[in-house]
Amino acid sequence: MKLFSSSQVREIDKLTIENEPVISINLMERASMKFTQWFTGKFDTSYPVVVFAGSGNNGGDALAISRILIGRQYQVRVYLLPTGSFLSPDCAINLERLKAYTNPIILDSGSLSDFPTIDPEAIVIDGIFGSGLNRPVEGWIADIIRNINTNARMVVSIDIPSGLFGEDNRGNNLENIIKANHTVSFEFPFLSFFMSGNELFTGTWEVVPIGLHKESIENTDTSYVTIDAQGIRNLLIPRKKFSHKGTYGHALVIAGRTGMMGAAVLAAKACLRGGAGLTTVCVPASGMDILQVAAPEALTLTRRSDAFFDEVPDLSIYQTIACGPAIGTSAETAAALHKLIVTAKMPLVLDADALTLLSEHKEWLEQLPPGSVITPHPKEFDRLAGATADMYSRHLKQLEFAKKYKILVVLKGANTIVSTGEGKSYINTTGNPGMATGGTGDVLTGLVTSLIAQGYRSLDAALIGVFIHGLAGDIALETSSTESLIAGDLIDNFGRAFLQIKGHG
């Protein structure tokens, strides 16, 4: 799914009105009906409903939703907040339509002392501000928002929580943003929904389709796309009947050191389960027995040192190389990593200790082979690119970093973001909090490496890898819990994840 800026969404609305054709008030009615369908599927008529509507089109949605809910026997109390000097045309029309059912109560700066008591059982519908807001909320409206946040137990926001910007909230006043339990967006989510910290405002969010003009959506360029099952299905390359192990590439995984062979085992097993024809794992001699017992399908190379990665083997037979999980950060390992970077002619997948060493030798970044992928978690990325105060700032640095070094940056998190050297970003939609446990990063490294070895473009391998990785975690939760999930559970569910993507699961 494409993600658009707030201004682009308004333009797509406009193009829908012009090209469908549909008048704007009817498009608002369509959106309000979709919201109501979601709402009535979640809350029955036993809950009182309190609606706060602003004077713009988001307020118009709120007034239309109020009318529809009253018609469906909900007990609805409506407060109209004149947030501007006049109502938008469609908001004014819906106000007149609502008056046939109930008269809204006007709240303004002079009535704050009479702020309504919100029934603890009530569902509050927030329609004060929409995505067109371009400055922090201040004054008496901010007081109302803070009152709602303090007194309401359940808040549902229309399209976007009032006060939240669609993209960049670095200059926003976070105290004056609605803290919704649920947000129901029309056609598209906003980029800010994917940024950690904003979950406090959006709660759980869902997108409902309202039939915006498909051609306008297709013709509107954007740098942001979500990674979804259909997109991944289109990337998968079917295997041919007469193929053999040589058809699917040979991957090298450089990982592990004494006392930390688990990282090598996880990366190796993920590479094997990801479909590479051959997987060789370069480990210290002390780890060979561990690896051969845990992953007998893998080939092994032993290193001189038991303590660290200290030498680069012949690379000519490999299609791609992963390096980093638990290799250590000694001077000898740093020298070996640099030799690997300048020697390799194939894409590298770098994670963990390799990223720590790169952060200490940033000049090596310029020497990374084309198609290389780094998979940092936020702290690792901050060491590479500089500390940031929030996720949006970190993401901007991610874009800049990918462009500067012409590599793929897979920034891991609740919504892992893959950014390219061409300035595009792909946001993952699978995964769950149970994956916040040691070893899951090693699994992702092995999976992405496996896919590149099989002949996938680095970008396609990264997209498939992060989606399957998260989906396997979601499938694991069907028989487990977020508390008990471990990294190996992901590998065990790769097969089911691939089957589900292909439509067989």
Buried (B, 14 or more C-beta within 10 A) or exposed (E): BBBBBBEBBBBBBBBBBEEBEBEBBEBBBBBBBBBBEBBBEBBEEEBBBBBBBBBBBBBBBBBBBBBBBBEEEBBBBBBBBBBEEEBBEBBBBBBEBBEEBEEBEEBEEEBEEEBBEBBEEBBBBBBBBBBBBEEBBEEBBBBBBBBBBEBBEBBBBBBBBBBBBBBBBEEBEBEBBBBBBBBBBBBBBBBBBBBBEBBEBBBEBEBBEBBBBEEBBEEBEBBBBBBBBEBBEEBBEEEEEEEEEEEBBBBBBBBBBBEBBBBBBBBBBBBBBBBBBBBBBBBBEBBBEBBBEBBEEBBBBBBEBBBBBBBBBEEEEBBBBBBBBBBBBBEBBBBBBBEBBEEBEBBBBBBBBBBBBBBEEEEBBEEBBEBBBBBBBBEBBBBBBEEBEBBBBBBBBBBBBBBEBBBBBBBBBBBBBBBBBEEBBBBBBBBBEBBEBEBBBBBBBBBBBBBBBBBBBBBBBBBBBBBBBBBBBBBBBEEBEBEEBBBBBBBBBBEBBBEBBEEEE
